[in-house]
């Protein structure tokens, strides 16, 4: 009858053939690569990036299937009952599971016992991608789950390790039954043999298909800039810092900030400013980011510009705000736009974990200048190749030079969250105005905050000179960036002429993550002091205000 099982003659028990070991092992390895593709968004690493793990898993799978087939052959030695293809596949898959589970758990526990924690130098720059791929703390499915042994993956107890091994073993078991059924079903086996000439040739083709997907694409050594365009490179790190906000000694003791690698610590008492980078339109920006915090993860995200990110193993799609454990690094590559409309400042920040680190100072800015622009030191006028710094003299080609300031408006959250303390270490008082309660010192510009409240005693010394100083005859471009708060800011230069052709003196709504550029031509206003502040009353009272002093240029000044 059609479809009836094949009945074997008496004394001829069915036993699995030894050549099944190779296609079964290759099939499970191919399933592992499928899982890897799903977990990596359809973009698995090439074969040479995971070659050692593939070889290890292939060897372990072959050994496991040898034991499984041997066990079924021993079980069927005295059995002469005929079996359907489903029964045969069930025996094979059950035997493989019985071999896989204890070996997977045992090796996982042994690896945990022998593992020695790596002493990580907080100052060492490492790539996150290769450290994950080189992990060897798993048994099977080590390619698809290579991140399990990374520093941020918890495996605190023996039970956690055993459960992880069981999960991997069960994940590998998914394709075993259908694969075994295909290989023992008479009609399927006959079709494969007819199509490729012999059973042995079929095994070769099946093994080749398992590895084709991973080896089809070469692996570049690092994210590359498009050929033929200028390259500008920066190396940036996240570091801990006690952020002193004003001359009274108010500070953020648990502050964090971005710094350029290799930059000096600065003079004692010198005011800190957020990191501001510059690049020209049409360039390719290579931005290497390292987390040098001792215990916290950290991220670097650039609002409004796309790019790629990767380590030495391979680039992958840009992941906004991807956090890195302490000591690890990533390189961001951005082909900057060429359109003049793209000029301006872009927020550089850490939006992870609800913006906690951003509220404590982990933010900065990237300013895009016209193509071919040259930068000069704002104090001496000397050429400044990198253009790093919140203040610079900008010389665009074919246009007048101007002084540029980048001010980043920031907030540290509601009063129960904002940790702003006095010089004596006491929390600054909670204030309340028309917009609700807030912490004094919780609002500022460029790590500067001058809150208005009655102090118990005088500060440690006189106030520092105004951070904003310009000559009356020079043009000034003020770029204001929003960081560290969900509330909008309304930047305004108080005392400036409010006219239709003078945007500097008009209030402007600035939304979170955004920026605006205001330009003031020279010789338009008398010398004197102007207040740069936020029109939201709580923000100004909370400290978001600076003085801008316009002075006449001395005869000896450049």
MARFIVEX-407938 format. One record per residue: residue in three letters; x, y, z of N, C-alpha, C, CB in turn. Coordinates in steps of 0.02 Angstrom, whole numbers, plus 50000, padded with zeros to 5 digits. Last residue first. Glycine has a CB too. Example, Ala and Ser with C-alpha at 12.3 -4.5 7.8 and 13.67 -1.06 7.14 Angstrom:
ser506424988850354506844994750357506455000250394507044997050286 ala506604971650390506154977550390506604983550390505654977650452 
END
This chain:
unk522685460050926522715457650857522045458750821522905450250855 unk522945475251021522635468751012522655466650940521905468751038 unk523405488051038523915482751031523615475951018524345482451092 unk522275495851058522675497050998523175491450986523045503651003 unk520885485651113521485489851125521895490651061521915486851181 unk519195486251071519825483051057520415487751071519845480550983 unk517995487351201518325490451144519005487051134518415498151156 unk516955473251245517455478351260517725481251195518035475351303 unk515635464951319515875467651256516345473451272515275469951210 unk515295451051413515605457651416515895459551348516155457851471 unk514005442051473514385443151411514645450351413513945441951346 unk513695431051604513795437951583514225438151520514115442151639 unk512415418451621513115420551614513125427951594513485416151562 unk511325406351689511445413251669512195414551669511085418251716 unk510545396051770510685396151699510755403451674510115392551659 unk510165394951906510865395651889511035396351816511235389951915 unk508855395751951509235389651968509955389851946508905383851937 unk508415407451892508535407351965508945401351986507865407352002 unk508325402251760508775407751776508935407951850508475414451753 unk507395391951778508045390451750508545395951767508005389451675 unk506245398151826506585393351869507295391951844506195386751871 unk505875406451714506105409351778506485404351821505505411951817 unk506465405051552506075401351602506315403551671506145393551593 unk507415411551477506815415351495506355411551542506445417251433 unk509115410251520508515406851496507905410651520508495399351519 unk510445421651468510065417751516509495414151481509795422151574 unk511655433451471511435427651431511085422951480512045424151394 unk511715450551486511545444351522511315439151472511005445651576 unk513105461151454512445458651434512335451951469512385457851356 unk514065475751478513895469051500513185467351478513975468251576 unk514955485051348514595484251411514455476951425513945488251411 unk514915494951198515265490651246514875490451311515995493251258 unk513455495251090513985498351131514315493251176513695504051173 unk513275486750934513055488051002513625491251042512815481651036 unk513805484550811513085485750813512845487650883512715479550790 unk515105480750784514945487950784514195489350787515235491150722 unk514805464650704515185469350744514935476550736515915469050725 unk513285454550709513825458050674514185463050719513545461750613 unk512875439950785512865447150799513435450450761512925448550876 unk511885425550767512455429450744512345436850759512575428350669 unk511485409850830511315416850830511945420850813511015419150898 unk510835393850809511415398150797511185405350790511805395950733 unk510305379950909510165385750868510795389950863509585389950897 unk509775362950935510265368350940510025374050897510975365950919 unk509075348751029509145353350973509685358550985508495356750960 unk508855340951140509265338251087509395342851029508955332251061 unk507315348951176507845344251196508195341151136507545338651239 unk507145365451096506885359051119507455354251137506435355951065 unk507025382051122507525376851108507285370351139508235378851135 unk506395397151066506215390851097506715385451074505495388751079 unk507115412851100507025407351052506875401051090507655406451007 unk507005430751116506965424051146506825418851091506415423751200 unk508175441851036507495439151042507505432351075507175438750972 unk509445446251010509095449151066508395446551077509065456451059 unk509865439550895510225438650957509825441051017510895442250954 unk509155443650782508915437750819509265436650885508995431550776 unk508855457450716509335455750769509075449750808509445461850817 unk507895461950632508515459650601509045457850652508785464950554 unk506915466050720506765460450675507395457650643506295462750620 unk507615468650884507375470950820507285464950774507855476250789 unk508195472651028507685468051004507375470950940507135466851058 unk509835473751077509305477151041508825471951012509595481650984 unk510135466151236510295466951166509705470151130510475460151133 unk509615463751360509935470251349510135471451277510535470951393 unk509935446451362509575452051392509965458651383509445450751468 unk509775434651253510305439351273509965445651297510805440851213 unk509105418551283508985425551269509585429551292508325428151303 unk508315402351267508905406651274508775413751249509495403751235 unk507325392951338507185398851298507775403651305506515402351321 unk507145375051337507465381151360507275386851313508245380251363 unk506005361751383506305366351335506655372151370505775369051285 unk506385347051480506055353551474506385357751420506055357251541 unk507165335951494506605335451447506245342051438506115330151471 unk508955337451494508315338651525507765337951472508285345551557 unk510265336951433510155335051503509485336251533510635338351543 unk510455350751319510665344251346510375343251416511435343651348 unk510475360751177510055358551233510275351551255509295358451213 unk511545374151129511355367151122510975365051185511975362551111 unk511915388351035511635385851098511355378851085511085390651126 unk513135398350971512785391950959512575389051026513235386950919 unk513415413950913513265410350975512855404150957512865414951025 unk514615423050834514085417950823514015413950887514255413350761 unk515085439650809515045434050856514475429450835514935436650929 unk516245450950737515615447250733515655441250780515475444850660 unk517045464850819517065458250788516365455050788517565453650824 unk517105476750888517135477050815517135470150782517755480850795 unk517085473951025516495477150995516505476850919516455484351018 unk517665457851074517795464851055517185467551018518425465351010 unk517125447751215517225448951143517365456351133516605446651102 unk516875434851330517185441351318517305442051243517855442151357 unk516195424851451516095427151382516385434151375515335427051363 unk516425422651586516705417951538516635420051465516375411251547 unk516975436051690516445433251648516735428551596516055438951612 unk518095430551820517915435051766517365431951724518525436751724 unk517415423551974517875423651918517655428751866517935416651887 unk517115431852131516885428352071517415428752016516225431352046 unk518225429652273517835433652225517645429552165518245439852204 unk517945415552386518345420752353517915424752305518935417652316 unk517125406552451517845406152464518245411752432518105399652440 unk515635415952504515995410752468516745411152481515865411352394 unk514865419252663515175421352601515555415652570515645427352613 unk513425409952719514065413252730514365414952663514545408752771 unk512175405952680512295406752751512945410552764512325399952785 unk511385414252542511875409652569511995411252643512535410052530 unk509895415152458510255418052514510735412852543509775420552569 unk510045413052280509735411552344510175414452398509635403852353 unk510245409452119510065415352160509705412952223509615420352120 unk511645400952042510965401252070510865407352115510805394852110 unk512525399051918512535404551967511835405351996512785411251934 unk513535387451839512875388751868512945394051922512545382251896 unk514335379251709514325385151751513615386351775514605391451713 unk514345369351614514585367651681514655373751726515255364051676 unk513665376651508514375374551504514695373151572514765379851470 unk512485383251611512755383751544513485381851546512655390951515 unk511155376151714511775379651700511925380051627512345376351735 unk510265370451858510255372851789510895376751776509625377251776 unk510445367551990510285361951946510225363951873509645358651969 unk510625377852079511215375352046511075369751997511695372952096 unk509285372652182509755377952164510385374952135509925382352226 unk508035362252118508635362652160509065368452136509035356052158 unk506275365952121506895364252086507475365152134506995368652022 unk504465366352105505085365752144505675363752100504995360652200 unk503635377551984503695371852027504365371452062503575365551989 unk503525389151911503535382851873503635376751917504085383051821 unk503605399552003502975398451968502955391851931502855404051921 unk504695391652123504415397552091503805395452051504935401052045 unk505705386052248505055385052217504815391752189504535382352269 unk507165376252295506805382552283506145381052249507235387352241 unk508185367952408507655367152360507265373752356507185361252379 unk509965371452428509265371452449508775370352390509095378152483 unk511265359252400511005366052393510255365852406511155368852322 unk511925347852520511505349052461511265356352459510905344252462 unk513615350652575512905350352590512495351452527512715355552644 unk514975352452557514695345852544513965345152560515065340852583 unk515485364952562515535361052624515225354152616515185364752680 unk515155370352440515865368852452515955364652516516265375352458 unk513595361352404514005367252418514725365252429513735370952480 unk512985351252269513185352452339513605358752345513565346452366 unk511765342552185512185348452182512345350552254511825354352143 unk510995330952116511475330852171511965336652162511865323952173 unk509335328852076509915333052064510375333152125509695340152046 unk508245321852131508745318252092509385322352087508475316652023 unk507365330152194507515323852229508065319952193506895319552235 unk507215340752101507615341652163507785335252199507245346152210 unk507435334351931507045336951987507445337152051506405332751997 unk508935337951828508335334351849507985337451907508525327351866 unk509955345751786510135339651821509535335951850510605341251876 unk510235353351627509865352951689509985346151720509105354151677 unk511045364951513510945358351543510555358951608511615354951555 unk511595371751363511135372551419510975365751447510475376351397 unk513105375551303512665369751311512245370751374513075363051314 unk513775386251186513495385751254513005380051256513155392451275 unk515085391051095514615385551099514405384851172514915378751072 unk515565405050999515465402051065514955396451059515225407351116 unk516685412250886516145407450896516145404850967516215401550847 unk517035426450792517145422950855516545418450867517245427850916 unk517485426450617517035428050673517245424050735516295426650655 unk517985432750455518075428550514517605430750569518805428850539 unk517065433950301517385437050359517445432050417516995443150382 unk517485422550165516995425850208517365428750268516435420950231 unk518345413950096517955418950058517435422550099517635415650002 unk518235400850214518525403350151518065408250116518685397450104 unk518115405950388517865402250330518165404950266517105402450328 unk518815405550531518985409050469518745404850409519765410250465 unk518445408250699518285404250640518425408450578517545401850641 unk519075406150857519015410950802518965406950738519625415950800 unk518165398450993518675398350940518555404150892518675391650902 unk517605389251132517705395851102518265395351051517875401251157 unk517595376251174516945379651171516995386451137516665380451241 unk518645365051078518545370151129517885373851119519115375051128 unk519625360950936519275358850996519215364551045519635352851029 unk520315363250819519725367350833519345365250894519275367350775 unk521435357150767520855353050783520225357150795520995348750843 unk522325368150741522155363350690521515359550705522725358450680 unk522415384250757522205378750801521925373250757521675381150856 unk523505398250745523135392750713523005386950761523515390150651 unk523245411550866523675406750832523255401250800524185403650881 unk522505420050943522425420550871522865415750832522585427450849 unk522465419551081523085421751049523015422950974523625416651061 unk521105416151109521475420951150522075423751113521705417551215 unk520595406751022520185412651036520565417951076519565410651075 unk521535399950890521445400650962521095407150978522125400250998 unk520655395950739521185399450775521015399750848521275406650746 unk520345386150591520195387950660520795391250692519975381750701 unk519655386850426520235386350470520045389050539520845390150441 unk518615378150309518695382950364519325381550404518085382650411 unk518285369350207518895373250201519025378250257518885376950137 unk516535370850222517105367150194517705371750186516925363950126 unk515915378050376515955377650303516585373950280515945384750273 unk515735366650519515895373150489515905372450413516585375750516 unk514865359050645515045358350575515125365350545514515354250536 unk515265354050806515065359750765515315358550694515345366350793 unk514695343850932515085343850870514815349550827515045336950832 unk514725343551111514445345751048514945344850992514225353151052 unk514205335051261514655339551225514325341551160515345336251213 unk514005326151416513755328951353514285333451324513095332851365 unk513835321651560514115317951504513785320351439514025310351513 unk513295327751675513825331151638514085327651577514375332351682 unk512225322151737512815323351779513405325951740513005316951814 unk511335320051633511155325051683511745326751729510575322651725 unk512015309351573511965315751538511795321351587511445315451482 unk511785299451666512465301951658512475308551620512895296751621 unk510355298251650510655299751715511355302551707510685293451758 unk509525295151542509905301351540510245303251605509455306851520 unk508965282551555508555288351571508925294951571508245287351637 unk510005274551507509795274251577509415280451598510395273251623 unk510765285151378510575278751409510375279651482511145273851403 unk511235296151310510525296051327510305289751364510115296751265 unk512555305651313512405298851333511675298451355512885296551391 unk513045316251171512815314851239512725307351250512165318551254 unk513135330151074513515324051087513355322051159514295324951075 unk512185339750963512275337351031512635330651031511605336751067 unk512895350750847512515344550857512695341850926512675339350802 unk512835366750767513065362450822512595356550830513105366450887 unk513145370750591512855371650657513125366750707512105371150654 unk512685366450424513115369850471512755370750538513335376750443 unk511805361350331512005356950386512465360250436512335350750359 unk511655370050228511135370050279511305365750339510475367750249 unk512675367050138512775372550186512255372750241512775379150149 unk513015349550118512545355150108512675360750159511825352750113 unk513775338650147514095344150111513655350250106514285341850041 unk513905328550298513555331350240513935337150209512855333650260 unk515205316650337514825322750353514495325550291515285327950385 unk515215300750375515335304850315514895310950322515175300850248 unk515835294250520515295298250493515545301950431515025303250545 unk516135281350628516355284250565515755287850534516635278750517 unk516705277050789516155279550748516445282850686515715284650789 unk517335263650875517515269050829516905270750787518115267050785 unk517415259551050517115258850984517335264750941516325258550988 unk518035251051196518045256451147517645254551085518765258151127 unk518115248151377518025246151308517945252251262517425241651302 unk518195252351510518805250251476518725248451404519075244451511 unk516565247451563517195251051576517785247951539517345251051650 unk515445244051423515695242951490516355246751501515805235351504 unk514455255251327515055251151331515235250051404515645254451293 unk512885257451241513305257951301513895253151298512895256551364 unk512355266351104512575259751126513055260451184512895255951068 unk511695277651048511775277051120511995270351145511135278651152 unk511155269750901511155275750942511235274151016510515279650931 unk512165260750802511695259550857511695265650902511885253050897 unk512445258150634512515262950689511965261750741512475270250663 unk512905241650585512455247350581512525251750643511735244950573 unk514695238350593513995236350590513555242550591513825231550648 unk516335232750544515845238050559515145235150559515895243650507 unk517415221050630516955222750575516555228850594516495216750559 unk518565220450717518315214550681517875216450621517915210150728 unk518895232550781519345229950731519075223950691519985227950763 unk517195238750792517855237750819518305234950764517845233150880 unk516015251750742516285244950744516955244850778516345242050675 unk514745260950661515145259850721515395252750721514735261350786 unk514255274050548514355267050565514785266550627514685263150506 unk512975286750546513635284150531513665276750544514175287650572 unk512055302450552512115295250549512815293050532511625292450499 unk511535315550659512005313350608512065305850610512705316750617 unk510655318650763510545321650699511025319650643510575328850706 unk511715317250902511045318650879511055321550808510685323450927 unk512735304650942512755310950907512075312250876513315311150853 unk513245296651089512745297051036512755304051007512035295151061 unk514055285751189514155291851151513675291751092514905292551127 unk514015278951356513845278951285514025285651255513095277451275 unk514495267651487514435274451459514315273851384515085278651473 unk514405259251647514395259351574514345266551551513815255051547 unk515465261451792514855262651754514945261351680514615269751764 unk516705260251855516195255051866515575255751821515975255251938 unk517625269851805517865264051843517345258451847518055266151914 unk517705275951638517405276051704517585269551740516635276851700 unk518125276351509518645275951560518355276951630519185281251547 unk517655271051357517365271951424517905270951476516765267151436 unk518035279051207518245274251258517915275951324519025274251266 unk517825281551034517555282751101517775277151148516785283351100 unk518365289850893518475283950936518265285651007519215281450933 unk517795295150749517735297050819517785290750861517055300650833 unk518115301950600518245295750637518285297550711518915292150613 unk517275309950473517455310350544517525303350572516925314350584 unk517625317050322517445310750354517705310950426517725304550315 unk516925332550257517455328350284517175321750308517825331950340 unk515835340250222516145336250171516715331950195516395340550117 unk516145353650335515685350150291516065346250237515195355150258 unk517345350950466517085354650409516615350450367517675357150365 unk517225350950645517395347750582517095351850527517155340350580 unk517555351450821517375354750758517605350550699517685361750754 unk516925348650988517345346750931517105350550869517325339050918 unk516925351551156516645353951093517145352451037516495361651096 unk516565346051317516965344851257516595347351195517135337351250 unk516155358851438516025352651401516475352151340515285352351381 unk517405365551549516895366551498516755359851465517105371951445 unk517995371551707517895366251659517345368251610517715359651694 unk519145384151760518455381951749518425376551696518015387951728 unk520535380151862520315382351797519605379851784520795379951741 unk520985374551979520515379951984520265382651917520815385452021 unk522515369951907522075369451965521625375651969522475368652030 unk522485368351726522755371451787522265370651845522905378851776 unk522345352151645522195359251654522485361851720521455360451653 unk522635339351609522125340251660521935347551671522345337251725 unk522855337751430523085338851498522505340051545523555344651501 unk522355324751319522315331751341522535332351413521595334551332 unk522325311351291522965314751288522945321951308523235314251221 unk520705311651224521265307651248521915311451239521295300851210 unk519575324151275520005321651222520565317451253520305327451181 unk518125319651372518765323151364519125320251303519205322451427 unk516515320951446516925318751390517565322851388516545319251323 unk516105317451619516185321751562516575318351507516525328351582 unk515215317251775515555313651721515595318351661515195306951703 unk515045319451954514995321551885515385317051838515245328551878 unk514775318652090514755312552050514705314151976514165308052072 unk514765331852139515305327352159515335320952116515235325452231 unk514595346752075514265340352064514785334952080513965339651990 unk514605362152175514895357052131514445350952126515595355052155 unk515065378152234514535373352219514785368352167513895376952194 unk516045387752253516225380852267515655375952258516485380352335 unk515905400652215515695398952283515845391752301514955400252291 unk516195400852081516725402752127516535401452200516905410052118 unk515445385852008515525393052017516065394452069514855396452038 unk515475372051989515015376051949515135383551955514325374551970 unk516495358351967516415364352006516035369451963517105367252030 unk516295341751958516155347751918516025353651963515555346451872 unk517375329551966517015333752014516915340451980517415334552082 unk517255316151851517495322851867517055325951921517505327251803 unk517675301851750517345304751809517655311551824517415300051871 unk517535301151571517925300851633517495303751690518605304651626 unk517545294951409517115296951464517495295951530516445292851465 unk518545300951272518415296351327517905299351375519065294651365 unk519025301251100518645304151155518525298851209517965307051130 unk519945305950968519895300551017519605303451081520595297051030 unk519615310650799519645312450870519605306050911519065317350889 unk520035315350634519985310150685520035313150755520535304750675 unk519535318050470519685321350534519555316250589519255327950544 unk519965317050302519795313350363519995317450423520145306350364 unk519325321850140519755323050199519495319350260519805330550213 unk519045308850016518805314650054519255315550115518065313750075 unk519445297249947519495303749914519235309649953519145303449852 unk518305284350000518945286549971518885293649943519165281849916 unk517445284650158517425284350084518065287050055516815288350058 unk518255276350295517975282350265517935281450190518405288550283 unk517835260850374518255264750329517885270950304518485260550270 unk517995251150520517575255450479518005260250438517085259450523 unk519215238150495518915243350535518455247450491519455247950568 unk519505227350413519835227850478519525233050523520565229350469 unk518155218650334518625224150339518905224650409518295230650318 unk517935202550281517885206650342518385212250340517995202350405 unk516935196150145517565197750178517455202350237518045200950129 unk515645183950142515815191050141516485192250175515265195050175 unk515405170550154515265173650089515505180850085514525173450075 unk515485163150268516115164550233516015168350168516485158250219 unk514215160950316514685164850357515295166950318514885160850417 unk513585153350214513315159950233513825164150271512685159050275 unk514305141250206514325146150151514125153050174513885143950095 unk514205131350300514705136450311514715141950258515385133250314 unk513175122950252513155125250322513625131150333513345119550369 unk513545119350123512995124150132512985126950203512325120850116 unk514525109750152514715116050119514175121350129514835114950045 unk513745099350206514235102850248514455109450219514835098550259 unk513035095950088512685098350147513155102050194512355092550184 unk514045091350001513645097249984513305100150046513125095449931 unk514495080150073514955085650059514565092050043515425083850001 unk513365072150073513625074550136514095080450126513985068950174 unk513265069249936512735073049970512975075950035512115068749981 unk514365061049918514365067749887513825072149919514245067149812 unk513885049749988514475053250013514515060349983515115049349995 unk512825045549909512685047949976513275051950003512535042050024 unk512915051749739513055046849791512905049849859513785044449788 unk512305060549645512715055049623512855049749675513355057549599 unk511405070649671512115072149676512575066149664512255074949744 unk510115065749648510285072549627511025073649626509945077549672 unk510095053049704510015053749632510235060549607509295052649613 unk510245056349839510755052249806510705053049730510675044949825 unk509075063549863509725066749872510275062949835509905067349947 unk508115053649838508135059649797508805063249802507575064449816 unk508395044449940508465042449870508525048449824507885037949848 unk508065052050052508755049650044508885047649971508895043750090 unk506695053650031507135059550033507855057550020507065063250100 unk506275040250039506175043949977506625050149974505435046049970 unk506625036450172506885032950113506835037150050506505026350103 unk507255046150302506675044650260506915041950193506235050950251 unk508405050050364508245042950367507635041150325508105040850439 unk508515063750341509085059550324508925052050326509645060950371 unk507315069150387507495069950316508045065050296507735077150303 unk507415065950523506885062950481507055063450407506205066450495 unk508475074150564508555066850565508025063450522508505064250638 unk507855086650546508455084950508508565077350507509075088450538 unk506785086250638506655086650566507255084950523506415093650548 unk507615084350761507115079450738506965080150663506475080150778 unk508485095950766508745089050763508235084250736508975086850833 unk508225109450781508185106550713508335099150710508645110250668 unk508285111050929507685112750889507675109350820507655120250879 unk509425109351001509015103450989508445104750941508745100851055 unk509995121451028510295117550974509865111450956510995115250994 unk509195125051137509165129051076509455125151016509535135651084 unk509615115951232508925115451206508845119451142508425117751258 unk510915120851253510815114051228510125113251198510925108951284 unk510665133751304511015132951241510905126051210511765134151251 unk510015130151423509675134251373510005133551305509655141551395 unk511025123351492510415119851472510045123651417509965118851532 unk511945133951512512135128151471511525124251447512605123551510 unk511165142151596511395144651532511585138951485511995149351542 unk511025133751707510425135551668510625138251600509995140751706 unk512345133351753512015127151730511415128751686511805122851790 unk512545146851787512965143751736512635137451708513655142051765 unk511585148451888511555152551828511945149351771511815159651842 unk512075139251983511425138151951511345142251888510875139851999 unk513235145352024513295139051987512635137551951513475133152034 unk513095163251997513035157052035513135151051990512345156752069 unk513285173951911513535174551979513535167852016513135179652017 unk513425180251780513425173051790513685171851860513855169251736 unk512935193951680512985191051746512975183351743512425193451790 unk513875202951570513405197451572513465193951639513535192551513 unk514855212451559514205214851580513685209351583513965220251535 unk515985205651512515985208151580515305210251605516455214051585 unk515505190751422515745197551427515645200151497515385202151377 unk514975178351402515535178851448515815185751454516065174351427 unk513975180151308513795177851375514355178651425513585170651373 unk514195183551178514235188951227514105186651298513735194351209 unk513985172751097514675174251116514725179651168515075176251056 unk512955164751048512895167751114513575169851141512565163051163 unk513315159650925512695163450930512625167050996512105158950920 unk514505152950962514505158450913513895162750922514535155650841 unk514165143151052514605148551075514635154351026515295145951088 unk513405131851045513085138151026513505144051048512385138551055 unk514175123351185513915123751117513555130351107513455117751102 unk514875131651304515005125251272514765125751200514645119351310 unk515695147351346515125143251329515345136451303514685146751278 unk516795155151361516495152751423515875148451409516315158551467 unk517595161951274517615154751271517285151651332518325152251263 unk517595176351168517405173251231517365165651223516725176051254 unk517855183051053518385178651077518195175151142519015182451086 unk516785191351034516855185650989517385180651015517035187950920 unk516995201251132516415196951136516515190651094515785200651113 unk518155207151088518155204151154517555199551163518155209551209 unk517815212350961518225206350966518225203251035518925207850947 unk516885223251007516695217850961517145211750968516705220350890 unk517495232751088516965228551116516815222551072516335232651125 unk519225235151099518645235051056518115230451087518825232750985 unk519995245351224519885238851193519265239251150519815233251247 unk521165254651307520655254951255520595248151222520825260451202 unk521435256951479521585253151419521005253651370521725245751436 unk521155262851599521405267151546521525263551481522025270451567 unk520775252951686520265257751664520515262151607520055262051722 unk521275236751652521545243451663521025248551640522225244451627 unk520645222651722520545227551668520815234351689519805228051648 unk521015206551746521145213151776521145218351721521825213151815 unk519815194251723520345198251691520415204851727520195199351617 unk519545180251827519345186951805519945190751777519025190751862 unk519695164251765520015169151808519825176051784520785168351810 unk518885148551760518935155351734519255159851787518235158151715 unk518675136151813519345137751790519435144951769519535133251734 unk517315136251842517785135151896518485137351877517795127851916 unk516755138151716516655143251767517155142551824515945142751796 unk517135126351653517395132751628517315138251680517045134651563 unk516375117351729517105116951731517405123551708517355111151687 unk515085121251694515295121851764516055121551770514975116251806 unk515095118351556514965125151579515205126251651514235126751574 unk515295104651555515825108951530515725116251552515855108551454 unk514065100451615514715098951646515265103551621514905091751632 unk513105104951523513105107551592513785106351624512555104251634 unk513495097451409513455104751406513495107751476512815107051372 unk513395084251455514045086851433514045094451432514225084151363 unk512015082951485512525082451538513205085251518512595075251560 unk511435086151350511285089751412511825089051465510625087251439 unk511925077451246512075084651246511985087851315511635088051197 unk511465064551265512185065751264512335073151276512495063551197 unk510105066451258510385063351318511135064151321510205055851319 unk510005071851128509835075951186510135073051250509085076651193 unk510355060651051510775066551049510645071151109510675070450983 unk509285052051081509965050151100510425056151100510235044851051 unk508225059451025508235058151097508935056351120507745052551116 unk508575059250889508545065650924508555064751000507925069550904 unk508525045250861509145049050852509135055550892509255050550779 unk507175042050890507725038750926508365042750921507825031750899 unk506525050450797506425051350869506965048150910505765048650890 unk506905044850677507135051650693507055053050767506745056750652 unk506235032350689506965032650683507235039450702507175030850612 unk504915036750693505195033150750505955033350749504945025850751 unk504805042650565504715046750625505005043450686503975048350636 unk504965031650481505475036950480505415041350542505405041150417 unk504515016750575504385021950526504955027050529503695025450540 unk505205000550595505105007350620504945012050562505735009850657 unk504964983350641505034988550590504874995350619504584987150529 unk505914974550764505284977850745505404983050691504954981150808 unk507044968950810506894967650740506234970950718506864960250726 unk508354971950922507674973650902507574972550828507514980950920 unk509634970350961509214964450967508494965750946509224961851039 unk510154983250932510524977250913510084971050913511114976150960 unk509674995650964509314991950912509644985250894509264996150850 unk510595000351058509904999251080509534994751029509535005951088 unk511735001950979511744997051033511034995351055512154999651093 unk511275012150894511465005750865511485000250919512165006250831 unk511095022450987510515019750952510675012950922510275024550898 unk512445024451028511935022451076511325019451043511735028251118 unk513045028650909513265022450941512755019950991513945023450975 unk512375040750890512265035250842512485028650872512655036650777 unk512885047751004512165046750995512025040950947511835053050969 unk514265047950983513995044551042513255043051033514105048751104 unk514285055350863514575048650864514305044750924515355049050869 unk513715067350906513325063050862513625056050858513285066150793 unk514765072350986514105070951015513685066350972513735077351025 unk515785074050892515865069350947515195067450978516325072150999 unk515195084050812515375077550783515445072250838516025078050743 unk515095094350907514495091450878514625084650847514205096250826 unk516445097050932516015094650986515375091550960515855100351034 unk516865101550805517175095750835516735092750890517875097550863 unk516045112950789516005107450741516295101050771516365109150676 unk516475121150894515795118450896515725112550848515295123850878 unk517795123750850517665120650915516975117450917517735125750972 unk517575130050728517955123850730517815120150795518705125150723 unk516875141550771516565136750725516915130050727516575139550654 unk517835147850851517225145350882516865140350837516755151150898 unk518785151150754518965146750809518345143850842519395150450861 unk518055159950668518315153550644518465148750701518945154650602 unk517455172150671517225167250720517505160350704516465167050722 unk518045179550573517975182750638517765177850692517465188350634 unk517985171750461518645172350493518605175850561519125176050448 unk516625172550422516885166450451517545167450488516985161250397 unk515825188150477516105183450428516465177750463516575187150380 unk514375190150584515065191450567515315186350516515505191250629 unk512695193150517513185189550559513895191150539513075182050556 unk511445201350502512115203250479512635199850522512195210950482 unk510185199450553510295197450484510985199150458509795200550440 unk510285203450687509895207450640510015205650568510035214550651 unk510925194450766511315200250743510945204350691511985198050715 unk510035184250788510235188350845510615194550825510655184350893 unk509975178550659509385181550689509565186250746508905176150714 unk511285173750643511025178750598510415182250626510855175750532 unk511325164250747511775169950749511525175550703512485167850728 unk510395155150696510245158750758510685164950764510355154150819 unk511135150850584510495154150574510305158250636509935149050558 unk512195144750649512335150650609511695154450593512695148850544 unk511505133850705511835138750749511985145250712512485135750776 unk511145127150590510625130250630510915135450678510235124850670 unk512415122450552512075127250510511515130850547511795123850449 unk512605113550657513055119250651512745124650606513745117150624 unk511625104250623511565107950686512015114150685511735103450746 unk512155099850499511495102950503511395107050566510955097650499 unk513375094250535513365100150492512695103750495513535098350420 unk512895083250610513305088350642513305094850601514025085850650 unk512195076450508511845078750568512235084250603511715072850615 unk513205073550414512665078350397512275080750457512195075150348 unk514055064950500514295071250469513725075850451514705069650408 unk513265053850542513575058350591513765065050560514205055050620 unk512855045550442512375050650464512705055750510511795047350499 unk513795035750423513875041850384513365047250401513825040250310 unk513375025050502513875029650530513935036050489514555026250536 unk511615021950507512255021150475512735026550501512185021550398 unk510575014750633510795020650595511505019550567510775026950638 unk509754999350603510255002950642510495008850601510854998150662 unk508434988150606508684994450580509184997450629508094999450567 unk508774970350598508554976450634508844982750602508774976050708 unk508454956950532508794962650502508574969150537508654963050425 unk507674946850581508394946450592508794952050560508644940050566 unk506464947150453506644944850520507404944150526506314938150535 unk506484961850349506464954650359506694952850430506894951050307 unk505504976450375506144973050368506064965550381506664976050415 unk504354985650289504434980250339505084976550324503814975350337 unk504065002650274504434996950246504544991850301505114999250216 unk502405008750297503105008150316503425002050285503175008050391 unk501395015050161501485010350216502225009750233501195003450199 unk501255022750047501345026250111501465021550169500755030550125 unk500225011349963500635017449959500665020750027500335022249907 unk500434994050000500005000050000500445006250000499525000150061 
END
